[in-house]
């Protein structure tokens, strides 16, 4: 019998879709939702399920940015054949995304026992939500927001891509929050920081989902909950992406900072009173 029902999969898929690309920590919110529904957050099958339904959110990015992705991949293909094409920014950017994914893959494989064990604690999630809020606020205040997407460099991609490790090791920190904050510190504007976060998330999250698929299917999560959770995640994430890009074009990240602090404090309270166990 599956450790996650179809109904629970719908809820978790919606939570994943809403929070994957908002800088509020999808992993943290999934663990909170799982805890409230009595699902063991540190169960390997549950961790695998969470990684797999991220593929639905990534599929939403692929659809939403389809034209951009086709342009970048086409430039990369032309560059492999023609030396002159290798000076094109899109060709370079494709390689940067590949290189920037290597650090999180290496750490993810090396630290898997910690990530699925002690670091999966809700206490870690609560602390990371609050700590990440401080980083995000500082980054938004100190960033000069003067560089656009065409101004990104190899250094930018590597630093932003490597910052994903923070969210990998400290669920609650937020992959989007870490990457956007790093991009803001590098003086990218909010829209460029958000789009860079999207593109860098494609290989990392897709790889994680495919890697965990076997564990999710083989250790207690049925195919139906996985399929439902992934489909719901896709649909909700697509709307979330469209909303976020419009929001960051006119607003700071302060609303997310406040929200994260409130959720972190509430989570500490629920853990401290025994309503949730970490």
Buried (B, 14 or more C-beta within 10 A) or exposed (E): EBBBBBEBBBBBBBBBBBBBBBBBBBBBBBBBBBBEEEBBBBBBBBBBBBBBBBBBBBBBBEEBBEEBBEBBEBBBEBBEEEEEBBEBBBBBBBBBBEEBBEBBBEBBEEBBEEBBEEBBBBBBBBBBBBBBBEBBBBBBEEBEBEBEBEBBBEEBBBBBBBBBBBBBBBBBBBBBBBBBBBBBBBBBBBBBBBBBBBBBBBBBBBBBBEBBBEBBBEBBBBEEBBBBBBBBBBBBBBEBBEEBBEBBEEEBBEEBBEBBBEBBEEBBEBBEEEEBEB
